[in-house]
Amino acid sequence: MGIKIVATNKSAYHNYDILETYEAGIALKGTEVKSLRESGCNLKDSFVRIDNGEAFLYNCYIAPYKPAGKLQHDPYRKRKLLLHKREILKLMGKVQERGLTIVPTKVYFKNGKAKVEIALARGKAKYEKRQAIKERELKKELSRKFKGKIKL
């Protein structure tokens, strides 16, 4: 079947250095799945927190599914992430120990199942963001100048 990407979190790549990524399932209601299939999702300002040995996704907006009528879900409710216990313990240890954070980077369907890619990340300082923008602009300029003759 393959992979259908529903949403990506571009601000996560801008604001954080991504160190490791994990794939997790999401516990969803029926209307949330149908809304995701219509690409009604936004990951901006969303984050993952570990409570009582379970991982939860906060602030992830999944649009209401219009044909459901009164049987709607709360668009911003916290959603449980389905990870193995050892993965949760590993993430919990790294977050407490090094001051890292966990951010969602993608929501997608893999073989018909809704998945979220979460990343262990370290926040960037303002000057690091500016440096990344300069490097990206320089690469664009060089690729335009040499029209694909040089691979970067």
ZAMARGU-4260 file (C-alpha; in steps of 0.2 Angstrom, whole numbers, plus 5000, padded with zeros to 4 digits):
<rodrens>
0) 5000/5000/5000 | 5014/5012/5004 | 5015/5028/5014 | 5003/5043/5012 | 5010/5059/5021
5) 4996/5069/5029 | 5005/5083/5038 | 5023/5088/5042 | 5030/5100/5055 | 5041/5112/5046
10) 5044/5123/5061 | 5051/5108/5071 | 5065/5107/5058 | 5068/5126/5059 | 5067/5127/5078
15) 5076/5111/5083 | 5091/5100/5079 | 5084/5083/5076 | 5094/5069/5085 | 5084/5053/5083
20) 5067/5049/5076 | 5054/5036/5081 | 5038/5029/5073 | 5023/5028/5084 | 5005/5023/5082
25) 4991/5035/5087 | 4975/5030/5097 | 4962/5039/5087 | 4943/5040/5086 | 4934/5036/5070
30) 4930/5054/5065 | 4948/5058/5068 | 4954/5045/5056 | 4942/5050/5043 | 4947/5068/5045
35) 4966/5063/5044 | 4962/5054/5027 | 4956/5071/5021 | 4972/5079/5027 | 4964/5089/5041
40) 4979/5090/5052 | 4991/5103/5059 | 5006/5099/5069 | 5012/5117/5073 | 5016/5120/5091
45) 5012/5102/5096 | 5023/5092/5107 | 5025/5075/5116 | 5025/5072/5135 | 5027/5056/5145
50) 5015/5054/5159 | 5014/5039/5170 | 5025/5029/5158 | 5014/5033/5143 | 5017/5045/5129
55) 5004/5058/5124 | 5003/5070/5109 | 4997/5087/5114 | 4991/5102/5104 | 4989/5092/5088
60) 4975/5099/5078 | 4964/5087/5069 | 4950/5096/5060 | 4932/5090/5064 | 4924/5078/5052
65) 4909/5088/5045 | 4898/5073/5040 | 4899/5066/5058 | 4887/5080/5064 | 4885/5080/5083
70) 4897/5065/5086 | 4912/5076/5084 | 4929/5074/5093 | 4938/5088/5102 | 4951/5095/5089
75) 4965/5098/5102 | 4962/5083/5114 | 4978/5074/5120 | 4981/5058/5110 | 4990/5042/5116
80) 5005/5037/5107 | 5008/5018/5105 | 5026/5014/5108 | 5035/5000/5116 | 5039/5001/5134
85) 5058/5001/5132 | 5056/5015/5119 | 5046/5026/5131 | 5059/5023/5145 | 5073/5027/5133
90) 5065/5043/5128 | 5060/5048/5146 | 5078/5045/5152 | 5086/5056/5138 | 5073/5070/5140
95) 5076/5071/5159 | 5095/5069/5158 | 5100/5080/5144 | 5087/5093/5143 | 5080/5087/5126
100) 5062/5088/5120 | 5051/5077/5110 | 5042/5084/5095 | 5031/5076/5081 | 5038/5079/5064
105) 5026/5069/5052 | 5008/5061/5053 | 5006/5048/5039 | 4997/5032/5035 | 5007/5017/5033
110) 4998/5001/5027 | 4981/5009/5032 | 4987/5013/5049 | 4989/5031/5056 | 5007/5034/5062
115) 5016/5049/5069 | 5035/5051/5067 | 5042/5059/5083 | 5059/5066/5085 | 5071/5068/5100
120) 5077/5086/5098 | 5088/5100/5105 | 5082/5118/5103 | 5092/5129/5092 | 5098/5146/5097
125) 5093/5161/5087 | 5110/5163/5079 | 5110/5144/5074 | 5093/5147/5065 | 5101/5162/5055
130) 5116/5152/5051 | 5105/5138/5044 | 5096/5150/5033 | 5112/5157/5026 | 5118/5140/5022
135) 5102/5135/5013 | 5102/5152/5003 | 5121/5149/4998 | 5117/5131/4992 | 5102/5138/4982
140) 5113/5151/4974 | 5127/5139/4970 | 5114/5126/4962 | 5107/5140/4951 | 5124/5146/4946
145) 5130/5129/4941 | 5113/5122/4936 | 5115/5105/4944 | 5133/5101/4939 | 5138/5101/4957
150) 5129/5090/4969 | 5128/5097/4987
</rodrens>
